[in-house]
Amino acid sequence: MSQEMEYESKNLLTKLEYDTLCKYLNHTNIKPKVQINYYFETDNFALKKQGAALRIREKNGHYVLTLKQPYQDGLLETHNKITHDTLQLWLRNEITSIPNIDSKLNELSISRDKIKYGGQLLTERIEVNQFDALIVLDKSKYNHKIDYELEVEASSKEKAEQVLNQLLEMYQIEKKHTPNKIARFYQSLQ
């Protein structure tokens, strides 16, 4: 198990804005990394109601279960590496016990047996270190949709917001309300 604080700011992009940022930020032509997020929630969206999210991320043949919870001005992420077999159980709604995740769910008064698999989102991700931050360009595919997103991760919420605003101004991109990926995923099912 590991935990970390995440400070990020994000903005949805049009395909043209995404292509422009790829051209100027990805000047070394980094190939996108592919990752798949498998999302989990209760029938009554108990996680969402508390600003939390639960996912398994598949990346480079590794699987990490992550519970994100609001904490101060960021997100507290609790991670647990799992096996491919555990992933398969969870995808069949056989939600096995992962003690550190179970304890965090208990803190949220959410029973593990209420958690269900919701679906997957595939992301092609380009990461560039610039302006003392990690700049992420994502192209995500889910439920017959494709969207594009600029995300900035930094050492504080203020720094992430500052770099995001700087990039939006530099490339004349309109600031847009940007729900997180899991929210966009579940909205697309309605």
HELIX and SHEET records of a PDB file:
HELIX    1   1 LYS A   15  LEU A   25  1                                  11    
HELIX    2   2 ALA A   46  LYS A   49  1                                   4    
HELIX    3   3 HIS A   84  LEU A   91  1                                   8    
HELIX    4   4 PRO A   99  GLU A  107  1                                   9    
HELIX    5   5 ARG A  112  LYS A  114  5                                   3    
HELIX    6   6 LYS A  157  MET A  170  1                                  14    
HELIX    7   7 LYS A  181  GLN A  187  1                                   7    
SHEET    1   A 9 SER A   2  GLU A   6  0                                        
SHEET    2   A 9 GLY A  74  ILE A  82 -1                                        
SHEET    3   A 9 HIS A  62  TYR A  71 -1                                        
SHEET    4   A 9 ALA A  53  LYS A  59 -1                                        
SHEET    5   A 9 LYS A  33  GLU A  41 -1                                        
SHEET    6   A 9 LYS A 116  GLN A 130 -1                                        
SHEET    7   A 9 ALA A 133  TYR A 142 -1                                        
SHEET    8   A 9 LYS A 145  GLU A 153 -1                                        
SHEET    9   A 9 GLU A   8  LEU A  13 -1                                        
END                                                                             
